[in-house]
Amino acid sequence: MMKFTCNTQLLSQSINAAMLAVSPKSTLLALEGILVRAAVREIALVSYNLEMGITASMEARVEEPGEIIIPAKVFSDIVRRIESDEVTVEADDRCLVQITGGVSQFTILGMTAEEFPELPAVGEAAGFTMPMATLSSMVDMTRYAIATNDTKPVQTGCLFELEGGELTVVAVDGFRLALRREKAEHYQDMRFIVPGKTLAELLKLMTEEGNVAVEVSRKHILFDMGSCTLVSRLLEGEFLDYRAAIPHESSTGVVVNTRALINSIERTSLLISDRLRSPLRVDFGESVIRMSCSTSIGKAYDECCCSTTGKLLEMGFNNRFLLDALKNVDTDMVRLELCGPLSPMKVLPLEGEHFLFLVLPMRLRAE
């Protein structure tokens, strides 16, 4: 038995948050639903796909506390279409759920709460707190370099490393590396790897305001955003020694406008596609970067102004990998550091190293 009344729009938002961890198809039918718990003055919506669980809480007028599993998709569709400001959800002991809003009334079959598996507990955990906007930016800027194939499962996530009051987030996929650093209030040094799928859903839950509290145990991580929490398993394994992968020397330095360089690469890449592959030939001159490519349908050339110090050189790149790195830069000007035609290129801000992207070059055939 259960009965509560709440704001329709807020309920719809909470359902949308919970839907991120609902299994679309599962051998366990309960995982295709949302566990609704009504307690004193609030309700909690819980979803779990055996890798990640989400709990979204909100205020409600609870007439009868209780809990029941409601099929997620139909629950979402009904509440989204209800036109009244308030909605009442009521469940009886036969698991029949009645959803009423204005003149609209629906009766659907739910399931008993006992059939819902328990979410993993983080237990004794170390942790840290930081602004949601900061963590969101760190994840968003690095996740493009997360590996998408499972040949190295540990690379399908981001490494989080807390050391000396600083949080570093790193992603690698064998062709590129993305790194972002920020100050973080924390209690002890630690490192852990969060699955890329978890981070993608976390980005949808975080807002521009407020803090996120992160708790980490040996196998699980919990992100607490106030009205919403996300718990996920961690990836196990040895992450790449990213410090050893970053070149420490450079013989060429290039300063260039980020947007101008992106536009120039995009124009030159118009003749490159999945079917028509070709390295982008990039010639770093004293005051201009010359770009060209040649495919079976023709040739393209473009250039962009820059300021170069050190050795002038020519390199080949995968155009998409180059664009991915540049499009995740958060500064108007960017610094490129190079150390020979076959060494990875570093993409950095003009000042400091709050981000660092590595792009591996491609061998160029002699023209």
C-alpha positions in Angstrom: 0.0 0.0 0.0 1.2 3.5 -0.8 -0.2 6.9 -1.6 1.4 10.3 -2.3 0.7 13.6 -4.2 3.4 15.8 -5.7 4.3 18.4 -8.3 3.9 16.8 -11.8 6.9 18.6 -13.4 9.3 17.7 -10.5 8.2 14.1 -10.6 8.8 14.0 -14.4 12.3 15.4 -13.8 13.0 12.8 -11.1 11.8 10.0 -13.3 14.0 11.3 -16.2 17.0 11.2 -13.8 16.2 7.6 -12.6 15.7 6.5 -16.3 19.4 6.9 -16.9 20.1 3.7 -15.0 17.1 1.6 -16.0 17.9 -1.6 -18.0 16.1 -1.3 -21.4 16.0 -5.1 -21.6 16.9 -7.4 -18.7 16.4 -11.0 -17.8 15.4 -9.6 -14.4 12.1 -7.8 -15.1 12.4 -5.6 -11.9 15.4 -3.8 -13.5 13.1 -2.5 -16.3 11.2 -0.6 -13.6 11.7 2.2 -11.1 11.5 1.4 -7.4 9.3 4.1 -5.8 9.7 4.6 -2.0 7.3 6.9 -0.2 8.4 8.0 3.3 7.7 11.0 5.5 7.3 14.1 3.3 9.5 12.7 0.5 9.7 10.1 -2.2 12.7 8.4 -3.7 12.9 6.9 -7.2 15.6 4.2 -7.5 16.9 2.5 -10.7 19.7 0.0 -11.2 21.2 -1.8 -14.2 23.7 -4.0 -12.1 26.6 -1.6 -13.1 25.2 1.7 -12.0 22.3 2.8 -9.7 20.6 6.2 -9.4 18.4 7.5 -6.5 16.4 10.7 -7.2 14.6 12.2 -4.2 11.9 14.9 -4.0 9.3 16.4 -1.7 5.8 15.0 -1.7 2.6 14.9 0.5 2.8 11.3 1.6 -0.6 9.9 2.9 0.6 6.3 3.1 4.2 5.3 3.2 5.2 2.3 1.2 7.2 1.1 -1.8 6.5 -0.5 -5.2 8.2 -1.1 -8.6 6.6 0.7 -11.5 7.5 -0.1 -15.2 9.8 2.8 -16.0 8.9 3.7 -19.6 5.1 3.7 -19.1 5.5 5.6 -15.8 7.6 8.2 -17.6 5.2 8.5 -20.6 2.2 8.9 -18.3 3.6 11.6 -16.0 5.1 13.5 -18.9 1.6 13.8 -20.6 -0.4 14.7 -17.5 -1.6 18.3 -17.9 -2.4 19.1 -14.3 0.2 20.7 -11.9 -0.2 17.9 -9.4 -0.3 14.1 -9.7 -1.4 11.4 -7.2 0.2 8.0 -7.2 -1.5 5.2 -5.3 -0.7 1.5 -5.0 -2.8 -1.3 -3.4 -1.8 -4.7 -2.0 -2.4 -6.4 -5.4 0.3 -4.2 -7.0 -2.1 -2.1 -9.0 -0.8 1.4 -9.4 -3.2 4.3 -10.0 -1.8 7.5 -11.4 -4.2 10.5 -11.4 -3.8 14.0 -12.6 -6.7 16.3 -13.3 -9.2 14.3 -15.4 -6.6 11.8 -16.5 -6.5 8.5 -14.7 -4.3 5.4 -15.4 -4.2 2.0 -13.7 -1.1 -0.1 -14.4 0.4 -3.3 -12.9 3.5 -2.8 -10.7 5.7 -5.3 -8.9 6.5 -5.9 -5.2 9.6 -4.0 -3.9 11.2 -7.3 -2.7 12.0 -8.2 -6.3 14.3 -5.2 -6.7 18.0 -6.0 -6.1 19.8 -4.0 -3.4 22.1 -1.2 -4.6 25.8 -1.7 -3.8 26.8 0.0 -0.5 30.0 2.1 -0.6 30.5 1.4 3.2 33.7 2.8 4.7 34.9 5.2 2.0 37.4 7.9 1.4 36.1 11.0 -0.4 36.3 14.6 -1.5 34.0 17.4 -2.4 34.1 19.9 -5.3 31.8 22.2 -7.3 29.6 20.3 -9.7 30.5 22.8 -12.5 34.2 22.0 -12.1 33.9 18.2 -12.1 31.5 18.5 -15.0 34.0 20.5 -17.0 36.9 18.0 -16.1 34.9 15.0 -17.3 33.5 16.8 -20.4 36.9 17.9 -21.6 38.6 14.5 -21.2 36.0 11.9 -22.1 36.5 12.2 -25.9 39.7 10.2 -25.4 38.1 7.2 -23.6 38.6 4.0 -25.5 35.3 2.7 -27.1 36.5 -0.9 -27.8 37.0 -3.5 -25.0 40.4 -4.7 -26.0 41.8 -2.9 -22.9 38.7 -2.6 -20.5 40.6 -0.4 -18.1 40.9 2.2 -20.9 37.1 2.4 -21.3 37.0 4.7 -18.3 38.8 7.8 -16.8 41.5 7.6 -14.3 40.9 9.9 -11.3 44.1 10.7 -9.3 44.1 12.7 -6.1 47.5 13.9 -5.0 48.7 16.8 -3.0 45.4 18.7 -3.0 45.0 18.3 -6.8 42.6 16.2 -8.8 43.8 14.9 -12.2 41.4 13.2 -14.6 43.0 11.2 -17.5 41.6 9.3 -20.5 43.6 7.4 -23.1 42.7 5.2 -26.1 46.0 4.3 -27.7 46.0 7.2 -30.2 45.5 10.2 -27.9 45.5 11.3 -24.3 43.4 13.9 -22.5 44.3 15.3 -19.1 42.6 17.9 -16.9 43.8 19.2 -13.5 42.0 21.2 -10.7 42.5 21.9 -7.0 40.3 19.7 -4.8 39.5 19.5 -1.1 40.2 16.0 -0.1 41.3 13.9 2.9 43.8 11.5 1.4 45.7 10.6 -1.8 43.9 8.0 -4.0 43.4 6.8 -7.6 40.5 5.0 -9.2 39.0 4.4 -12.6 35.4 5.3 -13.4 33.6 3.7 -16.4 33.0 6.0 -19.3 29.3 5.0 -19.4 28.9 6.1 -15.7 30.6 9.5 -16.5 28.3 10.1 -19.5 25.2 9.7 -17.3 26.8 11.7 -14.4 27.2 14.7 -16.8 23.4 14.6 -17.4 22.7 14.7 -13.7 25.2 17.5 -12.6 24.0 21.1 -12.6 26.0 24.4 -12.8 25.4 25.2 -9.1 26.1 23.3 -5.9 28.7 20.8 -4.9 29.1 17.1 -5.5 30.4 14.8 -2.7 32.4 11.8 -4.0 32.8 8.7 -1.8 35.2 5.9 -3.0 35.5 2.3 -1.7 37.6 -0.5 -3.1 35.1 -1.5 -5.8 32.4 1.2 -5.9 32.0 5.0 -6.1 29.1 7.2 -5.1 28.4 10.7 -6.4 26.1 12.7 -4.1 24.5 15.7 -5.8 21.9 16.5 -3.1 18.6 15.5 -4.5 20.2 12.8 -6.6 22.9 10.2 -6.0 24.7 7.9 -8.4 26.5 4.7 -7.4 28.7 2.7 -9.8 31.2 -0.1 -9.9 34.8 1.0 -10.6 37.0 -0.5 -13.3 39.8 -2.8 -12.1 43.2 -3.1 -13.7 46.4 -1.2 -14.2 46.0 2.1 -16.0 48.6 3.4 -18.5 51.5 5.2 -16.9 50.4 8.5 -18.4 53.3 10.5 -17.0 55.8 8.3 -19.0 53.6 8.8 -22.2 53.9 12.6 -22.1 57.1 14.0 -23.8 59.0 16.3 -21.5 61.1 17.9 -24.1 60.0 20.0 -27.1 62.0 21.5 -30.0 59.1 23.5 -31.5 56.5 25.7 -29.9 53.4 27.1 -31.8 50.9 29.6 -30.5 47.7 29.8 -32.6 44.0 30.9 -32.3 42.0 27.8 -31.4 38.9 28.7 -33.5 41.0 29.7 -36.6 42.9 26.4 -36.5 39.7 24.4 -36.1 38.1 26.2 -39.1 41.2 25.6 -41.2 41.4 21.9 -40.4 37.7 21.5 -41.1 38.0 23.1 -44.5 41.0 21.0 -45.5 39.2 17.8 -44.2 36.2 18.3 -46.6 37.8 15.7 -48.9 38.5 13.2 -46.2 35.9 10.6 -45.1 35.7 7.1 -43.7 35.8 5.9 -47.3 38.4 8.4 -48.5 41.1 8.3 -45.8 44.2 10.4 -45.9 46.5 11.9 -43.3 46.3 15.6 -42.9 49.7 17.1 -43.8 50.5 19.9 -41.4 53.5 22.2 -42.1 54.4 24.4 -39.2 56.0 27.5 -40.6 57.3 30.6 -38.8 54.1 32.6 -39.0 51.7 30.3 -40.8 50.5 26.7 -40.5 49.9 25.1 -43.9 47.5 22.2 -44.2 46.9 19.9 -47.1 45.5 16.5 -48.0 45.1 14.4 -51.1 42.4 11.8 -51.7 41.1 10.0 -54.8 38.6 12.8 -55.4 41.1 15.7 -55.3 43.4 17.9 -53.2 42.7 20.5 -50.5 44.9 23.3 -49.1 44.4 25.8 -46.3 46.4 27.9 -43.9 46.2 29.7 -40.7 48.3 32.4 -38.9 50.5 31.3 -36.0 53.7 32.2 -34.1 56.3 29.5 -34.1 59.6 29.3 -32.1 62.2 26.6 -32.6 62.6 24.1 -35.4 60.1 24.2 -38.3 58.7 20.8 -39.2 56.0 19.0 -41.2 53.8 16.2 -39.6 50.9 14.0 -40.5 47.8 13.7 -38.4 44.4 12.0 -38.3 42.1 15.0 -38.9 39.4 13.7 -36.5 41.8 13.1 -33.6 43.3 16.6 -34.1 39.8 18.2 -34.2 38.6 16.2 -31.1 41.5 17.7 -29.1 41.1 21.3 -30.3 37.3 21.3 -29.8 37.8 20.4 -26.2 40.1 23.3 -25.5 38.5 25.9 -23.2 40.9 28.8 -24.2 40.8 31.2 -27.2 44.5 30.7 -27.9 46.4 27.4 -27.7 50.0 26.3 -27.4 51.3 23.4 -29.4 54.5 21.7 -28.4 56.3 19.4 -30.8 59.4 17.2 -30.6 60.0 15.8 -34.1 57.6 14.5 -36.8 57.0 11.1 -35.1 56.6 12.3 -31.5 53.1 13.0 -30.0 52.0 16.6 -30.2 51.0 18.4 -26.9 48.1 20.7 -26.9 48.2 23.1 -23.9 46.8 26.4 -22.7 49.1 29.5 -23.1 49.6 29.7 -19.3 50.0 26.7 -17.0 48.8 23.1 -17.7 45.3 22.9 -16.4 44.7 20.8 -19.5 47.0 18.7 -21.6 46.0 16.8 -24.8 48.3 14.4 -26.7 47.7 13.6 -30.4 49.8 10.8 -32.0 51.1 11.7 -35.5 50.7 9.6 -38.7 53.6 8.7 -41.0 53.6 10.8 -44.2 54.5 9.2 -47.5 57.0 11.1 -49.6 55.1 13.2 -52.2 
